[in-house]
Amino acid sequence: MHTSADRQDRHHYPAHWEADVVLRDGGTARIRPITVDDADRLVSFYEQVSDESKYYRFFAPYPRLSAKDVHRFTHHDFVDRVGLAATIGGEFIATVRYDRIGTDGLPASAPADEAEVAFLVQDAHQGRGVASALLEHIAAVARERGIRRFAAEVLPANTKMIKVFTDAGYTQKRSFEDGVVRLELDLEPTDRSMAVQHAREQRAEARSVRRLLAPGSVAVVGVGRAPGGVGRSILGNIREAGYAGPLHAVNKAFPEDLKEIDGVPAYRSVRDIDGHVDLAVVAVPAEHVPAVVAECGEHGVQGLVVLSAGYAESGPEGRERQRALVRAARAHGMRLIGPNAFGIINTAEDVRLNASLAPEPPRPGRIGLFAQSGAIGIALLSRLHRRGGGVTGVTGVSTFVSAGNRADVSGNDVLQYWYDDPDTDVVLMYLESIGNPRKFTRLARRTAAAKPLVVVQGTGTAPQGHAVRATRLPYATVSALLRQAGVIRVDTITELVDAGLLLARQPLPAGPRVAILGNSESLGVLTYDRCVAEGLRPARPVDLTTGATAADFHRALAGALADDTNDAVVVTAIPAIGEGSPGDAELAEALRSAAAAVPGKPVLVVHVELGGLAQALSAATSTAPGAADKTPGVGTGAPPARRADHVPGARAERPWGETAAPPFAPATETPAPLASPAHQTPQDGPRLIPAYPAAERAVRALAEAVRYARWRREAADPGKVPEFDDIDEKGAARLIGELLARGEGLTISAEQTCELLGRYGIPVRRALPAPGPGAALDAARELGYPVALKATAPHLRHRADLGGVRLDLAGEEQLLRAYAELTELFGPAQELRPVVQAMAPRGVDTVVRAVIDPAAGAVLSFGLAGAASQLLGDMAHRLIPVTDREATSLVRSIRTAPLLFGWRGSTPVDTPALEELLLRVSRLVDDHPEVVAVTLEPVVVAPHGVSVLGATVRLAPPPARDDLGPRTMPAY
């Protein structure tokens, strides 16, 4: 970027310090290092700063910068003297700089670790959070250059700047001397500084999306003169939706005398619009988009929705065009949805924006909907719109975003918006790819704690046009991590809508106990079987017979809901024949009135060939005041049915041991309902009962709601990351530093691995090499009998099934015989690499792994060693750092967990010791990001204690950790 010959840098230009950021008001700015080429920009910037701000910066009147000042503020060595600027449209709006100082307060070089820092923000941009963003970035730069503390002197009247420092969350000291406030900040990130950073990130990104979804005025660029075409269709959809703000049509080909089109003011350029434009919807060929973006930026447009195709989805040339588009939008402080987007919708009464190509607008409701491709968006909107033939009991959409290539605004941004959007109770997302899994998981966990988040995740292959970080984790692992974060993971669009409709209008179930009632015995049994298969605990179905009336349904449902041993009710219904058979509307009213009397439990309906019932259940007019009084035959409920596990021949899952947590809460537990607006019976609208055309779909949706409710209860007390008194963190850091000094990335030796793990209280049983029979005998005498003889060649390692391991060798004769057998079977010792190891107590062989993935972050994995993990993939995963509760659930979440808890009469093993081992590995990787991979295999879990028989550790320079660094937008 900079090549001036007179620059006296000690380092090359640090391009990795450049970043785009979202400001407090939702606009964007670019942060970059200041260079000698910026002299004119600096002078121009300073001229636009008020005299008061100049006084606060220099403690004296300072009307202009001298040539010496300009030279000083633009010449940096990027080590001891660093300056950063925030820019919009290439011009400075704020600056920050630090100068390293010694203990005497004079300029210094390393190892001095303190620096003076000073800011200056243009008055027109104060209050936008520019200084806070600059502080995050200059602090990250300082840490990179070995600076640990900032010192700043501020006039007492400069309260805004004092607040910037005090609100940052860093550990700080404050003093007052000679009329100046002196602040000292420790730059090491703290829990509070990270919380402040994430809260600012959420507010900024949410506001940036809000400016797109709730614009005060809209311009559609590319409106054709003839009916049809994308631009004209978008304009028509906006008009027909009843958009509340000013609307403008733009096309450079409009005749100069054309004043309006379809009743909308017409212009040849965005520049010609008299008044502010918040959102521009761009529907012109890709080659014309740059000119449109430039016009919008000059006019002060806040955001863009680019429908135009021909970008990264079309190949390398389009990818470069897409990069240029994003750079141009951000240069003007605009956020961008698209390109190749399908559009956006906001059904709020005071907005009513349908800037999309949807063939029919969705009904207003409480569901937030995100999709990347237009085809998926159409499918989702259609499913939610239909009342018959598919899932019914329909609720509507609050907002819809189709991000297309998501070059700028992504699912993460929209999730930030929905997190505290009062109009959205449930979030549905179809993600063909996840650009930043680490951030998405963090945001998903926070969102899921407030409202349900249902996700269909792509198969791992990113579509053309999507910029996705490389991940080494299998698809199944990423899915497991999403579930750990509270995401309701489903596989299809059908399941996405099924779950969404249940969660949008029904409360969360307090547990897995399900009552089943209806007028078809066979449909009830089918529903019962599906409940068992999904891990629910159904009661024996109650058959009302085919002659059941509406009053019979009402009475049975009221009784089931009143029964404290039921957490949810599934009603099954088939067409009935006879004079007393209820009509669809009558039956729907009976079910609704019964459900309204007990609003704390979810009710679902499985209907067969009763499209009218489904439509009636979703009708908004059905819950008018007094509706329940009109239902005939209301009486006391039917007697409670017996639990499924008391039914002869019932198929119920058996818990895997008293010491293990069962899949769901015991039947005796009745947790209090969760206090969330999304899951209380709506007070401002009807309680719609979702209806499903198949039992398996209803039960699957209910099972997901049960699992999510359990996650919510557990997330309320996530546990803690324990401290261990015997951990030598500093000693481990020194050892890691010494080892890394020998190379950039290496798998350390067995001796070094034992030393490093030992500093974290993880002993590894010694394994002595045995290159010959004599060496094997010497090793056995040193370790003590009984011993094991193992071949450690790559093709035999951890493969006891191939015969490469001999156990319980009690003496020299047995050891020599085993040595001879191994060499006879598998070849000479130099190929086998045999080792001798003292026998460990017998137990269950397990494997513990930790890896730092460049996209997902640090992940801890656990499973049983051998076929269970290698062949069946039975591994469980948690994000690091792991809490004590998460370690407990990790051990119990694999399918083969019963083997640890006394399956079929075996002796239960020491799972508390195993959990402690998992926590120690988690601490090691979390404390030292240079530890990029750890494998402990096998870990033998005995009835008392654990034994680590094999271990490998890989070190590398620590990867960039986005969540500990300053806020940035994805690089382009």
Summary of the structure (lengths in Angstrom):
residues: 972
radius of gyration: 32.8
end to end distance: 15.1
largest distance: 106.5
contacts: 3420
relative contact order: 0.07
helix: 37%
strand: 21%
